[in-house]
Amino acid sequence: MGASFDTVEEQKAFAEKESFSFPLLSDPDRAVGELYGVARRPDHDFAGWPRRASFLIDPNGVVAKVYDFADKPDLAEHAATVLNDLQELR
């Protein structure tokens, strides 16, 4: 699942443009972003965008691992890391 502070309409257009096969959460009030610690301070230069992060959530709904990125991640490397971590959780 992906999430951002965009509206439902913006998320839908983005998912269609990118041909995503997974759902995107629309969080324009930033409630989920606040709970996951990715919302920026209101006075931050990029307050309108969440920090980039991924969360590995176990079957019980517990966050097992957090991957926080300062920049865009290398997606192939990130996917390999997450798959490895997922195997370790088994």
C-alpha positions in Angstrom: 0.0 0.0 0.0 1.2 3.5 -0.7 0.1 6.7 1.0 0.6 10.5 0.5 -1.1 13.7 1.5 -2.7 14.0 -2.0 -6.5 13.9 -2.5 -8.3 10.8 -3.6 -8.6 12.2 -7.1 -4.8 13.0 -7.3 -4.0 9.5 -6.0 -6.3 7.9 -8.5 -4.7 9.8 -11.4 -1.2 9.0 -10.2 -2.0 5.3 -9.7 -3.5 5.1 -13.2 -0.5 7.0 -14.8 2.0 4.6 -13.1 -0.2 1.5 -13.6 0.0 0.6 -9.9 -1.5 -2.8 -8.9 -1.8 -1.8 -5.2 -4.0 0.7 -3.3 -3.0 4.2 -2.4 -4.2 5.9 0.7 -5.2 9.5 0.5 -4.3 11.3 3.7 -4.9 15.1 3.0 -5.4 15.9 6.7 -2.1 14.2 7.5 -3.6 12.1 10.3 -1.9 8.8 9.2 1.3 10.7 8.4 1.4 12.1 11.9 0.8 8.6 13.4 3.6 7.1 11.4 6.0 10.1 12.0 6.4 11.2 8.4 4.6 14.5 8.5 6.9 17.5 8.5 6.6 20.5 10.8 4.1 23.2 9.4 7.0 25.7 9.0 9.2 23.2 7.1 10.0 24.2 3.5 8.4 20.9 2.3 5.6 20.7 4.8 3.2 19.7 2.0 5.0 16.4 1.4 5.6 13.6 3.8 9.1 12.3 4.5 9.8 9.2 2.3 9.6 6.0 4.4 8.6 2.4 4.1 7.1 0.3 6.9 7.2 -3.5 7.1 4.1 -4.5 9.1 3.8 -8.0 10.5 0.6 -10.1 10.3 -0.5 -8.8 13.7 -0.4 -5.2 12.5 2.8 -4.3 14.4 5.4 -2.2 12.6 8.4 -4.6 12.5 10.8 -2.4 10.5 11.0 1.2 9.4 13.0 2.3 6.3 13.5 6.1 6.4 15.0 7.8 3.3 16.6 11.2 3.1 16.5 10.9 -0.7 14.9 8.7 -3.3 15.8 5.1 -2.6 17.3 2.7 -5.1 14.1 0.7 -5.5 15.7 -2.6 -6.5 18.0 -2.4 -3.5 15.2 -1.4 -1.2 13.0 -4.3 -2.5 15.8 -6.8 -1.9 16.4 -5.5 1.6 12.6 -5.6 2.5 12.4 -9.2 1.1 15.4 -10.2 3.1 13.9 -8.7 6.3 10.6 -10.4 5.5 12.3 -13.7 5.4 13.9 -13.1 8.8 10.5 -12.4 10.3 9.2 -15.8 9.4 
